[in-house]
Amino acid sequence: MENLQQTKEDFIISNRFIIGGEIRKYREKKGYSQDRLASLMGISRATISKIENGKFAFSIDYLAKFAWHLDFDITIFEKRLLN
């Protein structure tokens, strides 16, 4: 059971790192510094850094704020599933 838990934890950490890296790419594409984005979102630059480096588990609300300010789509369900 412990090995399964470790595998799940590794999966979570890996995906946190991947998502953070994607957020960094969108931020850089938009031409924002971490300071600028943090100011727009009302959070600290250190939090932006931790998220981009996969060191911070953040909420869906944060993800929505990133999507708003960096102009990317976070839809994970096909529209036909919502009908």
C-alpha positions in Angstrom: 0.0 0.0 0.0 2.9 2.4 0.8 4.4 1.9 -2.7 1.0 2.8 -4.3 0.8 5.9 -2.1 4.4 6.9 -3.1 3.5 6.4 -6.8 0.4 8.6 -6.5 2.5 11.3 -4.7 5.1 11.2 -7.5 2.3 11.6 -10.0 0.9 14.6 -8.2 4.3 16.3 -7.9 5.2 15.6 -11.5 2.0 17.1 -12.7 2.4 20.1 -10.4 5.8 20.7 -12.1 4.4 20.3 -15.6 1.5 22.8 -14.9 3.8 25.3 -13.3 6.1 25.1 -16.4 3.2 25.7 -18.7 2.1 28.7 -16.6 5.7 30.1 -16.9 5.6 29.7 -20.7 2.3 31.6 -20.9 3.6 34.3 -18.6 6.8 34.8 -20.7 4.8 34.7 -23.9 2.7 37.5 -22.5 5.8 39.4 -21.6 5.1 39.6 -17.9 7.6 39.4 -15.2 6.7 37.4 -12.1 6.4 40.7 -10.2 3.9 42.1 -12.8 1.8 38.9 -12.8 1.8 38.8 -9.0 0.6 42.4 -8.9 -2.2 41.7 -11.3 -3.3 38.6 -9.4 -2.9 40.1 -5.9 -0.4 37.5 -4.7 3.3 37.5 -4.0 6.1 37.1 -6.5 7.4 34.3 -4.3 4.1 32.4 -4.8 4.3 32.8 -8.5 7.8 31.4 -8.4 6.8 28.4 -6.2 3.9 27.6 -8.6 6.0 27.8 -11.7 8.6 25.5 -10.1 6.1 22.9 -9.0 6.6 23.7 -5.3 3.2 24.9 -4.4 -0.2 23.2 -4.6 -2.6 25.9 -5.7 -6.4 26.1 -6.0 -8.7 26.0 -9.0 -9.4 29.7 -8.3 -5.7 30.5 -8.8 -5.7 28.5 -12.1 -8.7 30.6 -13.2 -6.9 33.8 -12.4 -3.8 32.6 -14.3 -6.1 31.8 -17.3 -7.7 35.2 -17.1 -4.5 37.2 -16.9 -2.4 35.0 -19.3 -5.2 34.4 -21.8 -5.3 30.6 -21.9 -8.2 28.0 -21.9 -8.5 25.7 -18.9 -11.4 23.6 -20.2 -10.9 20.0 -19.4 -14.2 18.5 -20.4 -15.6 18.2 -23.8 -18.6 20.5 -24.4 -20.8 17.5 -25.3 -20.3 16.2 -21.7 -21.8 19.3 -20.2 -25.1 19.0 -22.1 
